[in-house]
Amino acid sequence: MFTTRLSIMAVLTAWSLCQILPAAAQEALPGQRLFKNQCSVCHQVVAGQKGIGPNLFGVVGRPAGSLPDFKYTDANKNSHLTWDAATLDQYLVAPRDLVPGTSMPYPGLTNEAQRAELIAYLASLK
């Protein structure tokens, strides 16, 4: 229970920093480097660009499986999830545990600090 609260607090703290940092400072977020190294092979973050996975521009706050130009699995479309910080935190630990049947091959990111940094970066993409 304490670990869950601590994890949520870390994510929310990183997200709130993202809300107050100027755009130039956001570019230097550690989560951006992590995204580039682990996620950019499949996902794009520039609005309108396509990749193997869904575009993640504006993902924070978006319902799962909702981009009209991407073919999601039924598992994602029917998950009834919204990608807020807490849900992304759970998903990034073990995507197939949170959404059984997803086609995302990512094994998960167990490092709590790195997840918080990655989520803060994703939250900055508006």
N, C-alpha and C positions, 0 to 999 in steps of 0.2 A: 504494500500500500504506500509506504514512504517512498519507495523507488518510483512508483507510478507518478506520485505527486511531484517528485523531484524532476522526473522526465518531462512532465507537462509544463512545469515552471521553466525549465531550460528552453523548451521550444517557444513558449510564450515570450520569454525575455528576448530571445534571438529575433523573434518576429517583430516585437515592439521596437527593437533597435533599428530594424529595417524600415520602420515607418517614419523614424525621425532623422535618419542619415540622409545627407544630400545624395543626389544621383551619382556623382563622381565617387563618393565614398562607397556606395553600394557596389560599384564595379569591382572593388577590391575585396569584397566579402569572401572569406574562405570557402563558403558554400559554392561559389561560382567555380572555383578551381576543382572542387570535388565533382560538381556537375559535369564539367568539361571532361574530367578523367573517367568518370563512371557512367554517365547517363547520356552524353551527347552522341554516342554511337547510334542510339535509337531515337532520341527525343530532340526536338527543336524547341527553341525558346523565343523565336522571333515570330510575331503574329503572322499567320498565313503560310509559313513554311511547313513542309511535310517531311516526315521521317518514317521510320519503321514503326515507331510507337507514336502515340498521340502527341500533338504539340502541347507543351507545358506552359506557354504564355498565358497568364491569368488563371492557372490551375487552382490556386488557393481560393476557396469559396465556390468552386464549380462543382456541380453534381457529377459523379462518376459516370462515364460512358455517354457523355452528352455532346461531344463535338460532332456536328452534323457531317463533316467530311472525313470521318475516320471510322473504320469498320472494327468495332469493339466485339469482344466475346460476349455471349449472353450473360456470363457471370458478372462482367463489369456493368453491362447495361441494367441488369436486374439487381444490383447490389444495394441500391437505395442509399449509397454513401454520398457524402459531400466532402470534398477534399479540404477540410480545415486542418489546422496545425496538428491537433491530436490524432486525427484519422491518418494523416500522412505519416506521422510518427509511427503508428502501429503498422501501417502498410510497408514502410521502408524496412522495418525489422524483418518481416516475413510476408511478402506479398501474397503468396499462395495460401497462407493461413487465414488472412483477413478476407481474401476473395478467392475461395476455392474455384478452380476452373479458369482462372486468368491465364492468358498466354504469355504474360511477362516472365522472361526467364531469369530475372535478377534474383540472386540468392539471398539478398538482404544485407542490411547495414546495421551491424550490432553496436557500433560505437555511438553512444548517446550524444556526445558533443558534436560529432560529424553530422548526425541526423539533424540536430538543431541548426547547424550552419547551413545545411542543404535546404531545409525548410525555410529558413530566413531568406535565402537566395530566391527560392521559388516564390515566396510572398512578395518579393520586390519586383516581380515581373508583371507589371500592370500597364 
